[in-house]
Amino acid sequence: MAGRGERWLKWKRRGGGAAVYIAGTLLVLAPAHGFAAVPATIQSLAVHPQGDVLLIAGGSGLYQSRDRGKTVTPVALREAQGKKLTAVVLDWTAKGAIYVATEGAGVLRSRDSGQTWIGANKGLESLQVVGLAVDPRQRQKLHAMTRDKGLFRTVDGGESWERVDDGPAGTMHVLASVNISTGMGGIFLYAGTDQGLVRGPD
């Protein structure tokens, strides 16, 4: 079993900057359209590839836009009441499937666009989940980074989890699964930590 940080290589920035492109064109997120209710600190964004659905996790609240950012509404998430939301991801191959990571309630899953939620924590050794990533090739495959028990993987959409390793060293801020082949039959996970950007095989 690899120790904390052993499989993860620090990413050295190349060139003069970085950019993120979101599918489609999001309009200005104006307060008049409901964005005044969204916390100033945003933990995570998830965007459907067609660009029409945007999910925002901020503080202990989840918000959504289904009209390319023109308006936003809160999503009821009683199961995470009072808990910090750390990540939100979409499985766009399964209509309506959303996963939310929390500190205190573990991973929550909805299969009806956020109308109902259940805990998806079988096999997770901690409910303090600080990072969540969905595999771009296999949408039923996700990785969850916990604050105190390491990195876990599910290959069945959260029905069960297995421990992978201790995860990267440092404090996790964001976890992403990127469609770049490792040459070993898998793809890379990237993690933004207080020690920089690191990557490891999935």
Buried (B, 14 or more C-beta within 10 A) or exposed (E): EBEBBEBBEBEEEEEEEEEEEEEBEBEEBEEEBBBEEBBEEEBBBBBBEEBBBBBBBBBBBBBBBBEBBBBBEBBEBEBBEEBBBBBBBBBBEEEEBBBBBBBEBBBBBBBEBBEEBEBBBEBBEBBBBBBBBBBBEBBBBBBBBBBEBBBBBBBEBBEBBEBBBBBBBBEBBBBBBEEEEEEEEBBBBBBBBEBEBBBBBB
